Amino acid sequence: MTYAIIETGGKQLRVEPGRFYDVDRLAVDEEGSVVIDRVLFVDNEGDISIGQPIVEGATVEGTVLRHLRGRKIIVYKMRPKKKTRKKQGHRQELTRVMIDSINLNGKAITGASAKVEAETAESADS
């Protein structure tokens, strides 16, 4: 199984190609593509690359599916015996990103673009 650990929005995520993830709002239009270069770790079928702090030449490509808002959380503060109460709500702005491929040193190691590269290499050999 091939996966990568990336950093976006101050959080770290384990991502795999073909799956979507909700990350903090990115300034990219819907159906636009995004390239994340803060890759901390790459595992390619047992062949691992560990960054210090990031892996050189590693990127993760994705497509923005849509922008949405997270679930509402309630922040309630109360000081007992003082008649002080404060209620506040918050909804985080999110972006849903579909991971297309994981690239290492300019070459796609997994994802749709890796399949295309493999098919073109096979046809060139024939």
RAZI-V955981 format. One record per backbone hydrogen bond with DSSP energy under -0.5 kcal/mol. NH is the residue of the N-H (numbers start at 0). CO is the residue of the C=O. E is the energy in kcal/mol with one decimal. If there is no record, write none. Layout:
<<NH:CO:E> <NH:CO:E>>
//
This chain:
<<2:42:-1.9> <3:14:-2.3> <4:40:-2.4> <5:3:-0.5> <5:12:-2.6> <6:37:-2.2> <7:10:-2.4> <10:7:-1.4> <12:5:-2.4> <14:3:-3.2> <14:12:-0.7> <17:98:-2.9> <18:15:-1.2> <20:96:-2.5> <22:20:-0.6> <22:94:-2.6> <24:92:-1.6> <27:25:-1.9> <30:63:-2.7> <31:28:-1.7> <33:61:-2.7> <35:33:-0.5> <35:59:-3.1> <36:34:-0.6> <38:36:-1.6> <39:4:-3.0> <39:37:-0.5> <40:4:-1.2> <41:48:-2.3> <42:2:-2.8> <43:41:-0.5> <43:46:-2.6> <44:0:-0.7> <44:42:-0.7> <46:43:-1.8> <47:45:-0.8> <48:41:-2.6> <50:39:-2.4> <51:53:-1.1> <54:38:-3.0> <57:54:-1.4> <58:102:-2.0> <59:35:-2.3> <60:100:-2.5> <61:33:-2.6> <62:97:-2.6> <63:31:-2.9> <64:62:-0.6> <64:95:-2.9> <65:95:-1.0> <67:93:-2.2> <69:91:-3.2> <72:89:-2.5> <74:87:-4.1> <75:73:-0.6> <76:74:-0.5> <76:85:-3.0> <78:83:-2.2> <79:77:-0.7> <81:78:-1.5> <83:78:-0.9> <84:82:-0.5> <85:76:-2.7> <87:74:-2.7> <89:72:-1.9> <93:67:-3.2> <94:22:-2.8> <95:65:-2.9> <96:20:-3.1> <96:94:-0.6> <97:62:-3.0> <98:18:-2.5> <98:96:-0.6> <99:60:-2.4> <99:97:-0.5> <100:60:-1.6> <101:109:-1.3> <102:58:-3.1> <103:106:-2.8> <104:56:-1.9> <105:56:-0.9> <106:103:-1.3> <108:101:-2.4> <108:106:-0.5> <109:101:-1.1> <111:99:-1.0> <114:110:-1.4> <115:111:-1.7> <116:112:-2.1> <117:113:-2.2> <118:114:-2.2> <119:115:-2.2> <120:116:-1.9> <121:117:-2.0> <122:118:-2.2> <123:119:-1.7> <124:120:-1.5> <125:121:-1.3>>
//
